[in-house]
Amino acid sequence: MLRRQARERREYLQRRAQEERLRRQQDKKEQLRQALDENRLLPTELRRQALALQKELEFETPGENGEPTPRCDGQPGR
């Protein structure tokens, strides 16, 4: 019983930590997207991560007309 409670608590804490990391990542992406859309300087805390975040944004954002952006490897999408 105690082992089960300890395992469940550990899993809960790990899940919360992962959700927090994902939320912070999304917040950073949103700040970057706003800065790029409004043609402002990037916030200082994002400058180191800006290129990696921008690459992730390119894959997440749909292209024109809501279609996904074309793949760069020359293979047709499936």
N, C-alpha and C positions, 0 to 999 in steps of 0.2 A: 504494500500500500504506500509506504513512504517513498519507495523507489519510483513508483508510478507518478506520484505527485511531484517529485523532484524532476522527473523527465518531462512531465507536462509543463512545469514552470519554466524549465530551460528552453523547451521548444517555443513557448509563448514569448519569452524574452528575445530569442533569436528572431522570431517572426516580426516582433515590434521593431527590432534594430534594423532589419532588412527593409521594412516599410518606411522607416525614417530615412534611410539612405536613399531609397527611391524617390521619396518626396523632396528631399534636398536636391537631388539630381534634376528633377522636373522643375523645381523653382529656379535653378541655375539656367536651365534651357530656356525657360520663359523670360528671364531677365535678358539673356543673350538675344533672343528673338525680338524683344521689344527694343533693345538698343540698336539692333540692325535695321529694324523697320523704321525707327525714328531718326536714324543716321546720327546717333549720339555716340560719345566715347563709351567704351566698355567699362563697367565697374571694375575697380582694381582687384577685387577678390576673384574675378572671372578671367582676368587677362591670361593667366598661365594655362587655363583649361579651355580657352575659347576655341581653339582649332579642333580639339577632340569633340567638344560639344556641338560645333557647327557641322562636323561630319555626321554625327548622330542625328542632328536636326534634318539634314538632307535626306536621310533614309526614312525618317518618320513622316515628313511633310509630303502630302500628295502634290503632284504636278498640276498643271492647268487642267481645268474641267474635272477636277477630282480624281484624275487618273494617277496611278502611282508613277513615280519617275522611272525612266527606262534604266535597265540594268547596264552596267558599264563593262561587263565581261564578254559581251557579244553573244551570249546565249539568250534564247527567247525565254520570256517569263512563263512560268507554269501555273 
